[in-house]
Amino acid sequence: MLAGAGLGAGAMTLWGGGGDQEQGGLAMEDAGTQTVTVGLQTLEESVSASGTLAAVATDSLAFEASGEVTAVYVEAGDVVAEGDVIAKIDTLQLTAALRSAQAELAQAKATLANLEDAGDDSDASAAQISAAEAQVAVLKKSVRTARAAMGDAELVADMAGLVTAQPYEVGDVVSAGSSGSSGSSTQAGGMTTTAATTSTDSGVTIVGQDEWTVSVSLSEDEVAQIAEGNQVTFTADDVDGEFFGVVTDIANLPTTTGGSATYAVDLQVTGDVEGLYEGTSVTADIVYLRQVDVLAIPTNAVTTADGVSTVTVVDDAGAEEQREVTLGDTIGSYTEVLDGLEEGELLAVAAAASGGSGSDSNDDSGDLRMNGEFPGGGEMPTGGQMPGGTGAMPGQ
C-alpha cells in the first residue's frame, strides 16, 4: 500500500473567493479548481497489514502445595505488582506435615547416635550405621520439602501485569501443581471457565503491560520492500491516535496457504502506550521509504505533454501562469519538485468531483491551503476530514 505524502502539523484552511474567510470544510459536488501552497513535505511509502497485540511477558501460576483455598485477594481484570499475594490455602495440614517430618528426623538422628555409640567396628554394626545415616538424609530432605510447602501456601505474583485468568475461589481444594474451582469464575474479557474441585486448569495468568509485539503476514513482494528496523505506525479502534514501533524479525521461509506464500513479520511497539490489551486488533503501516522536508506538490497539479511537465502558478492578483518544472520521485499522491518552483508559491489544482460533507458554501473558487504536515500523511483531505478519517478540520 502506498501511503500519501505527510502534510505537516498544521491546520487545513479554506480561503473563499470573496475573502480570507476560514471555513471548516469544502463541498465538492461540482468539479473546479483550488489552489495549494507549495511547501516542504514528508513523503512516505509503506505496506499495511493487520494483526493482534501479544504481550512480550506472560506468566502462569498455580499452587505448589495442596490444601483448601482460604483467601482470594485478586480477581481477573485486576492489575498486580510483583510480590502481590493472589490467594492462600489452609496451612493446618502443611504445619502438621512439617512437624511430623521434624519429629521423624529427630528420632532418626537419635537412632543414629545410639548406633554410633554402641558400634563395635563389625560389618553388621557398620551396615546399621550406614542405613541410619541414609534415613537421616532422607528425612532432612522431607523437612526441607515441608518447609517449602509452607512457603507455597501463598500464591504470589512473580511479575507485574494484568490478571487475565484467576480460577480460584474460597473453599476450593487444590493439589500441588494444579488449580481448582468448585464453580464458575469470570475471566477478563467476559470469558467464563467452569472447573471441578481439584481440577488441573492452567491457574492464574498474568500478562505484562509494558512490552507488546504484533505478528503480521506479508506477501513476497511486500517483504522484499521492508527491512528489520523499519519504523511502524500502528492504529487501533480502541486507542486514540497513532502509536509506533519497529520491525524486529522477518521470517526467512514462507508459509504457503491455498497456493499463496506469505512471510511472518514480527513488530514491536515502542514507548509507553496506554490502553493496549492482549488480543487488541491493530493496523500496522510499515514505512520503508521516507523523505523529509521535500519540496513537493500534489501530482494532480502537474500536466505532462511530450515529456514536458508544467504547473499552473497563481500570483497574488489571481493571474495564472504556465510554468515548466523539473520533477523527482512520485511518492503516494505527491511528486517531488527539483526545479521551477519555490516554497510559498500558489498552484491551481483540479478539485475532485466527489461529494463531501463539509461546508455548505457553493463557491467553487476556494483556495485550499495546506500548511505543515498532517500526522500519518495521506492524500489531500476532502469533505472536511483529516487523513485516515481521524478528526475534523479546524472550524468544524
Disulfide bonds with the S-S distance in Angstrom:
none
